[in-house]
Amino acid sequence: MAERVFMKGCEAIAEAAVRAGCRFFAGYPITPQNEIPEYMARRLPEVGGTFVQGESEVASVNMLYGAVSTGIRAMSSSSSCGISLYSEGISFCASARLPAVYVNVQRGGPGIGAIQPAQQDYLQATKASGNGGFRMIVLAPSTVQECVDMVYKAFDYAERDQNPVLVLTDGVMGTIMEPVVLPPMKSEEEIAELRDAFNYRAIVGHPVGENAFCRPGSVGTGQEAVNIEADKLYRTWDKDVEYEELETEDAEIIIAAYGISARIGKVIVRELRKEGVKIGMIRPIKISPFPYEVFENLDFNSVKGILDVEMSIPAQMRWDVDHAVKGRTVIKECLRSGGQLLTNDQVMEAARELIKEVL
């Protein structure tokens, strides 16, 4: 049986990246993600990697751009308002089709906001991570183990698609400690093979007369060609949709929640099921691509209401839920924001109010 270790979320994220072959990290301090760069500063030199504390978030994301351009596995991280400063660099990575991986440990907002946890960056992550309308796979863990697994997998998605990938977590997940099983450390041979596979388009030394592969530029029709190619990629992501269903087979009430909010949702489903309430939950594991179909295919003869549970005011994931449901059932919200945490009692009260209204 694999050994379990007790780790803080941010440190587990960093160790998972190292084990996935990440050998470059650039970042800038901001709460509540500070333990990621702190851990990387100690850990990367042990495996021959490089850690750089940039002078700003803007500098850090552009160092990430430069590192992944050479074919190395690289990552950065920040929190909310810091991630806003990443938008231009990530948009450049999307345009150049570079496999950058980055992590957002969300805090309250808008603006500088609060240093406590929130889920207020959903729309930024899934709809507008930068200019130009590009899209990314966005993974949303609800446990420290999922943080580990998703970060490890994020590098594979990024390299498969030659596209940025975001892991969207929050200050609760970043600071709590839970037991995890760490993935295997990629060998130096495996890391070399991964880098060699990228060499045909990496910015490295090439023989005289041989140029590195470059995407079409932004002059004339070149940028549109890039956009068309990217759109073809996004249309293949139906196979990557990932979600969890809990007790939905006969449910009359559905809780829709992701990340840390889904942990509370599971408790509410268990408690109300004991009382005979037919309630279930749908948790998007990837919030991009969003699992529209699982909501669209609900039996609305049976489902009388959906409770959208988020640490965001106004609600953000609800936009996607609304788009899928198309007005076929009542949707209510249970929300906190600005660093104020949802509680079991609050979600239970909202669920009971919805039950009284529709059943």
C-alpha positions in Angstrom: 0.0 0.0 0.0 1.3 3.5 -0.9 2.6 5.6 1.9 0.4 8.4 3.1 2.0 11.7 4.3 0.4 14.6 6.1 0.8 17.8 4.1 -0.4 21.3 3.8 -2.3 22.0 0.5 0.2 24.5 -0.9 3.2 22.3 -0.1 1.5 19.3 -1.6 0.8 21.2 -4.8 4.5 22.2 -5.0 5.7 18.6 -4.4 3.3 17.2 -6.9 4.7 19.6 -9.5 8.3 18.6 -8.8 7.3 14.9 -9.1 5.6 15.7 -12.4 8.9 16.9 -13.7 8.6 20.7 -13.1 12.1 22.1 -13.0 11.4 25.8 -13.1 9.2 28.0 -11.0 8.8 31.8 -10.9 6.5 33.5 -8.5 5.9 36.5 -6.2 4.6 36.4 -2.6 0.9 36.8 -2.0 -1.3 35.3 0.7 -2.7 32.5 0.8 -0.4 30.9 -1.8 3.0 31.8 -0.2 3.9 28.3 0.8 4.0 27.2 -2.8 7.0 29.5 -3.7 8.6 28.9 -0.3 8.5 25.2 -0.8 9.8 25.5 -4.4 12.7 27.7 -3.2 13.9 24.8 -1.0 12.9 21.8 -3.2 13.8 22.7 -6.7 17.6 23.0 -6.1 17.5 19.5 -4.7 16.4 18.1 -8.1 18.5 20.4 -10.3 15.7 22.8 -10.9 15.5 26.6 -10.7 13.5 28.8 -8.5 13.2 32.6 -9.2 11.3 35.1 -7.1 10.2 37.6 -9.7 10.1 41.3 -8.8 6.3 41.2 -9.6 3.6 38.9 -10.8 4.0 40.4 -14.3 7.7 39.5 -14.3 7.0 36.0 -13.0 4.4 35.1 -15.6 6.8 36.3 -18.4 9.6 34.2 -16.9 7.1 31.3 -17.1 6.5 32.1 -20.7 10.3 32.1 -21.4 10.9 28.8 -19.5 8.2 26.8 -21.2 9.4 28.1 -24.6 12.6 26.1 -24.1 10.6 22.9 -23.6 11.1 22.6 -19.8 8.2 21.8 -17.5 7.5 25.0 -15.6 4.9 26.4 -13.3 3.9 29.5 -11.5 1.2 30.4 -8.8 -0.5 33.3 -7.3 -3.8 34.4 -5.7 -6.7 36.2 -7.3 -5.6 39.9 -7.7 -2.1 38.5 -8.4 -3.6 36.2 -11.1 -5.2 39.2 -12.7 -1.7 40.5 -13.4 -1.0 37.2 -15.1 -3.6 37.7 -17.7 -1.5 39.3 -20.4 1.3 36.7 -20.0 -1.2 33.8 -20.1 -2.8 35.2 -23.2 0.6 35.3 -24.8 1.1 31.7 -23.8 -2.2 30.8 -25.4 -1.4 32.6 -28.6 2.0 30.9 -28.8 0.4 27.6 -27.8 2.8 27.1 -24.9 2.1 24.4 -22.2 2.3 26.7 -19.1 0.8 25.4 -15.8 -0.3 27.8 -13.1 -2.2 27.7 -9.9 -4.7 30.2 -8.4 -5.2 29.9 -4.6 -8.2 32.1 -4.5 -8.8 34.9 -2.0 -11.6 37.4 -1.5 -12.2 40.3 -3.9 -12.7 42.3 -6.1 -9.6 44.5 -6.0 -7.0 43.7 -3.4 -9.8 42.1 -1.4 -9.3 39.9 1.6 -6.6 37.4 2.3 -9.1 34.8 3.4 -10.5 32.1 1.0 -13.1 32.7 -1.6 -14.3 31.3 -5.0 -14.7 34.7 -6.7 -12.4 34.0 -9.7 -14.6 31.4 -11.5 -15.6 33.6 -14.4 -12.1 34.9 -14.8 -10.8 31.3 -14.9 -13.4 29.8 -17.2 -14.4 32.8 -19.5 -11.8 35.5 -19.4 -8.3 34.6 -18.3 -6.9 37.1 -20.7 -7.7 38.9 -24.0 -8.6 37.2 -27.2 -11.2 34.7 -26.1 -8.8 31.7 -25.7 -9.8 28.8 -23.5 -8.0 26.5 -21.1 -8.7 23.3 -19.2 -9.4 24.4 -15.6 -9.2 21.8 -12.8 -11.0 22.5 -9.5 -9.9 20.2 -6.6 -11.9 19.7 -3.4 -9.3 17.8 -1.3 -5.6 18.1 -0.9 -5.3 14.7 -2.6 -7.1 16.1 -5.6 -4.8 19.1 -5.5 -1.9 16.7 -5.8 -3.5 14.5 -8.5 -4.6 17.5 -10.6 -1.4 19.4 -10.5 0.5 16.2 -11.6 -2.0 15.7 -14.4 -2.0 19.4 -15.5 1.4 19.1 -17.1 0.2 16.2 -19.2 -2.8 18.1 -20.4 -0.7 21.2 -21.1 1.8 19.3 -23.2 -0.9 17.2 -24.9 -2.7 20.3 -26.1 0.2 22.8 -26.2 -2.0 25.1 -24.2 -2.0 26.7 -20.8 -3.7 24.8 -17.9 -5.0 26.3 -14.7 -5.6 24.6 -11.3 -8.2 26.7 -9.5 -8.2 26.1 -5.8 -8.7 28.4 -2.7 -7.2 29.5 0.6 -8.9 26.7 2.5 -7.4 24.0 0.3 -4.1 25.8 0.3 -3.7 26.0 4.1 -5.4 22.9 5.5 -3.4 19.7 6.1 -4.7 16.3 5.0 -3.1 12.9 4.4 -2.1 12.4 0.7 -0.5 9.7 -1.4 2.2 11.4 -3.5 2.6 10.3 -7.2 5.9 8.8 -8.4 8.8 11.0 -9.1 9.5 11.2 -12.8 13.0 10.0 -13.6 15.6 12.2 -15.3 15.2 10.0 -18.3 11.5 10.5 -18.5 12.0 14.3 -18.1 14.5 14.3 -20.9 12.2 12.4 -23.2 9.4 14.9 -22.5 11.6 17.8 -23.3 13.0 16.1 -26.4 9.5 15.7 -27.7 9.1 19.5 -27.6 12.4 20.3 -29.2 11.1 20.7 -32.7 9.5 24.0 -31.6 11.5 24.9 -28.5 13.7 28.0 -28.4 16.9 26.2 -28.0 20.1 25.9 -30.2 19.3 24.6 -33.7 21.7 23.7 -36.5 22.7 26.5 -38.9 19.9 27.0 -41.4 17.3 25.2 -39.3 14.7 27.4 -37.6 12.6 26.6 -34.5 9.0 26.1 -35.4 6.9 29.3 -34.9 3.2 29.9 -34.9 1.9 32.4 -37.5 2.2 35.9 -36.3 -0.4 38.6 -35.7 0.2 40.4 -39.1 -2.3 39.9 -41.8 -4.2 36.6 -41.6 -1.7 34.9 -39.4 -3.5 35.5 -36.1 -6.8 34.2 -37.4 -5.1 31.0 -38.5 -3.9 30.6 -34.8 -7.5 31.2 -33.6 -9.0 28.6 -36.0 -6.4 26.0 -35.0 -7.1 26.7 -31.3 -10.9 26.4 -31.8 -10.4 23.0 -33.3 -8.6 22.0 -30.1 -11.3 23.3 -27.8 -13.9 21.3 -29.7 -12.1 18.1 -28.8 -12.5 18.7 -25.1 -15.9 17.0 -24.8 -13.9 13.9 -23.9 -12.2 15.7 -21.1 -15.4 16.7 -19.2 -15.2 15.4 -15.6 -17.7 15.6 -12.8 -18.9 13.8 -9.7 -22.6 12.8 -9.1 -23.9 11.9 -5.7 -27.3 10.4 -5.1 -28.7 12.0 -8.3 -30.7 8.9 -9.6 -33.9 9.7 -7.8 -33.1 13.3 -6.6 -35.8 16.0 -6.4 -33.3 18.5 -5.2 -29.8 19.0 -6.6 -26.9 20.8 -5.0 -24.5 22.3 -7.6 -21.1 23.1 -6.1 -17.4 22.8 -6.9 -14.2 22.8 -4.9 -14.4 23.5 -1.2 -18.1 24.3 -1.3 -18.8 20.7 -2.6 -17.3 19.3 0.6 -20.1 21.0 2.5 -22.6 19.9 -0.1 -21.7 16.3 0.5 -22.4 16.6 4.2 -25.8 18.2 3.5 -26.8 15.4 1.1 -25.9 12.7 3.6 -27.8 14.4 6.4 -31.0 15.1 4.4 -30.9 11.6 2.9 -31.1 10.3 6.5 -34.3 12.3 6.8 -35.8 10.8 3.7 -35.2 13.8 1.5 -34.4 12.9 -2.1 -31.4 15.2 -2.6 -28.2 14.8 -4.6 -25.3 16.8 -5.8 -23.4 17.5 -9.0 -19.8 18.6 -8.6 -17.8 19.8 -11.7 -14.3 18.4 -11.2 -13.2 20.4 -14.3 -15.0 23.7 -14.5 -13.7 24.1 -18.0 -14.8 22.3 -20.0 -18.0 22.5 -18.0 -20.3 19.4 -17.7 -23.3 21.0 -19.3 -24.7 17.7 -20.4 -25.1 16.2 -16.9 -27.3 19.2 -16.0 -29.1 19.2 -19.4 -29.9 15.5 -19.0 -31.5 15.7 -15.5 -35.1 14.5 -15.4 -36.9 17.7 -14.8 -40.2 15.8 -14.1 -38.4 14.7 -10.9 -35.9 17.5 -10.2 -37.9 20.4 -8.6 -35.0 22.7 -7.7 -31.3 23.3 -7.8 -29.3 24.9 -5.0 -26.2 26.7 -6.3 -23.6 26.8 -3.5 -20.5 29.0 -4.0 -18.3 31.3 -2.0 -19.0 34.1 -4.4 -21.4 37.1 -4.4 -22.7 37.5 -7.0 -22.9 33.8 -8.0 -20.6 32.9 -10.9 -20.9 29.2 -11.6 -24.6 29.7 -11.7 -24.2 31.2 -15.1 -23.1 27.8 -16.4 -25.8 26.0 -14.5 -28.5 28.4 -15.9 -27.1 27.9 -19.4 -27.5 24.1 -19.0 -30.9 24.1 -17.2 -32.5 26.6 -19.6 -35.2 27.6 -17.1 -36.6 24.0 -16.6 -36.5 24.1 -12.8 -36.1 26.6 -10.0 -32.5 27.6 -9.1 -31.7 29.2 -5.8 -28.4 30.3 -4.3 -26.4 29.9 -1.1 -23.5 32.2 -1.1 -20.7 33.9 0.9 -17.9 36.0 -0.4 -15.0 38.3 0.5 -13.3 35.7 2.6 -16.4 34.8 4.6 -16.7 31.0 4.7 -19.8 28.9 4.1 -20.9 26.8 7.0 -22.8 23.5 7.1 -25.7 25.3 9.0 -26.0 28.0 6.3 -26.2 25.5 3.4 -28.6 23.3 5.4 -30.9 26.2 6.0 -30.8 27.2 2.3 -31.6 23.6 1.3 -34.5 23.4 3.7 -35.9 26.7 2.4 -35.7 25.4 -1.2 -37.4 22.1 -0.1 -40.3 24.0 1.5 -40.7 26.1 -1.7 -40.7 23.4 -4.3 -41.8 20.1 -2.6 
